[in-house]
Amino acid sequence: QSLKSIEIDTDIKSGQKVIEAKVVSKAFNGNEIIRKFSLTVARGDRIAVVGPNGVGKSTLINILLGKVPPDSGKIKLGTDIHPAIFDQNREILDDNLSLWENLTSDPILNVSNASDQIMVGGRPRHVMGYLKQFLFSEFQARMQVGALSGGEKARLVLAKILSKSSNLLVLDEPTNDFDLETLDLLQEALDEYSGTVI
């Protein structure tokens, strides 16, 4: 099996200014990890946050998204922001549900009165056809997510976030657990993505 291509729906345009951070600082237990940081993210920007483990990359991203308040400074999100967030902790998955149920029970992806279809890029798609695009078999589709490997969970998170319309794609350590084929396809999808990427 191989993935053909991954399409990311970007029908919704954000405002020109996506995120504005002004003199932001953050400390944990007296240890300052961000000091007087300022940044303006414009529509279409591609930003990589690079550094060793544990220095605060995820914290910075969560501050920029308004999920974690800074100790000082201001964060302002632009207009019409529709983020799709690839979380390294895989928090958008329910380990007790099957892959199928993780997609169909999502209120944003759910097609009313259909237990075998989800909305992908604003169009109904059969769940199994969509899961096969991400290298999952029919047997795996009925498995509990908790039984998947780290790489398979990462692929399912990718399938879930890429099915939603977005104009801000946030990938927090997306390359962990991915095989080379999935990484190549993700890179191709990002090349085609017209929104903002962090």
Buried (B, 14 or more C-beta within 10 A) or exposed (E): EEBEEBBBBBEBBBEEBBBBBBEBBBBEEEEEBBEEBEBEBBBBBEBEEEEEEEEBBBBBBBBBBBEBEBEBBEBEBBEEBBBBBBBBEBEBBBEEBBBBBBBBBBEEBBBEEEEEBBBBBEEEBEBBEBBBBBBBEEEBBEBBBEEBEEBBBBBBBBBBBBBBBBBBBBBBBBEEBBEEEBEEBBEBBBEEBEBBBB
